[in-house]
């Protein structure tokens, strides 16, 4: 049997500041023992994909800007801070930081949520290239792309939390 409090403590933050995803997955009986990254991910993604569009948008909006004001103020979640640092976003030159700020602003104004990308394994140049390419997407295409990226981030976080599969 899965202990609810333990499960939510471990996996409630996998979808950034959106513990309702883990709660719904657990309540739906979609989580099975033994806990594996793939199994928990499938349950969480199902809960995310069946959430309302407004709830999905809320999950997207819960993500921080890349190299944005929360990073500067030291207010990112531990996962986000580690992910951004791993991609070198904590070591941007002033010109690079200005470009990220400019793109963050334009992207959020266009789509209504921050640019989201699973940064693990990417460099700051890879991220900038994706940023510049995706800002030209339609709203519908970018909403789907952002949701896919959120799901990828969740899988990476789960793989780190449940090693040894």
N, C-alpha and C positions, 0 to 999 in steps of 0.2 A: 504494500500500500504506500502511496506517495503522501508524505506529510505536506499539507498545503502551505503552512508557514515557511517550511524549509524550501519548498519548490519556488515560492514567490520571492523569497529572499535571494535565492541563487539565480533565478531566471526572469524576475520581474523587470529588470532593466535592460534585457537583451534588445528589446525595441525601445529606443531612447525615450526615457521618461514616460513610458506607456505600459505600465504594469497590467492594465486591463487586458492586454493581449495574452499574457501568461495566465491570468485569471480565467479568461474565457476558454482557453485551450484545456486547462485543467478541469473546469466545470463541464465541458463537453465530453469529457472522458477520452480525449484524444491523446493523452500522454500515457505511455505504457512503460513498465519496467522491463528490462533494465534501461535506465536513462542513457541514451546515446545522443550524440550531436545530431545525427540524421533524424532520429525519431522525434526529439524535442523540436528540432527545426521544422519538420513537417507539421507538427501540431500547432506551433506558433504561426507559421505561414497561413495555415488554414484559417485560424482565428483572425489574422490580419486581413486576408483576402475576403472574408465574409463580413468584415466590419463595414459600416456605412462609408460612403465616399467622404462625408464630413469627418468621420473618425480617422479614416486613412490620412486625410489632409492634416489632421491634428498630429498624427504620428510624424508626418514629414516636417511639419512646423516645429516639432520638438527637437529636431536636429540643429546643432549649432552651425553657424557660418564657418567655412574653412578659413583658418587663420584670421578669424574675426575678433570682435570685441570681447567675447567670452574667453577666448584663448589668451588674449592680452591681459585680461583681468584675472586670469587663473581660475575661471569659474566653469570649466568644462567638467563633464563626468570623467572619472579615471579612465574609462575605456576610450572616450573621445580624445582625451589628452594624449594617451599612449599611441593611438592610431595616427593622429596628426603629427606627433613627434617622429614616429617611424617613417613618415613620408618627407620629413625635413621641413614641415610647415611651421615649426617653431624656430627656424633659423633662416627666415627670408631676409633678403636685402630690403632696404627701404623702397626701392623701385618695384620689387616683386610684391611686397606687401601692398603697395598702392594699386598694383594691377589686380590682386585678389580682392581688395576692397571695392574697386570699380566694378569688377565682374559680379561680386556678391550682391551689390546694390542693384545692378541692372537685371540680374537673374531673378532676385526676389521681387522686384517691381513687376517683371513680366509674368512670373508664374505664381507668385503668392506663397512661396515656400523657399527655403534655402537650397542651394546646390548640394546634392548628396551624391557621394561616390565612395565606394569601398576602397580606401586608400592603401590597404595592405599590399605591399609589393610594387607600389607605384612611386615615382619620383614627383617632385613638385612640377617638373616640366610635363610629365604625363598628365597630371591633374589639370594644369593650365590648358593643355591641348584639348582635353575632354570638355572642360568648362567652355572654351571658345567654340567648340563644335556643337555642344548641346544647347547653347543659348539660342541657336537658330531653330530649334525644334518647335513644333506646335505644342500648345498647352496639353492636349490629350496625350501626345507621344511622350512628352517630358514627365507627365504625371505617372505614366506606366514605367518609364525608365527609372524615375526616382523610387518607386515602390520596389522594383527589382533590385536596386542598389541597397535599399533598406534591408531587404531579405538576405542579400549577400553579406552585409555587415553582421546581421544576426547569426548567420552560419559561421562566420569567422569567429565571432565571440563565443559561440557554443563550442566550437572545435577547441578553442583555448581553455574553456571551462571544463570540458569533458574529454581530456586527452586519452590516448591509448586505444582508440578504436582501430 
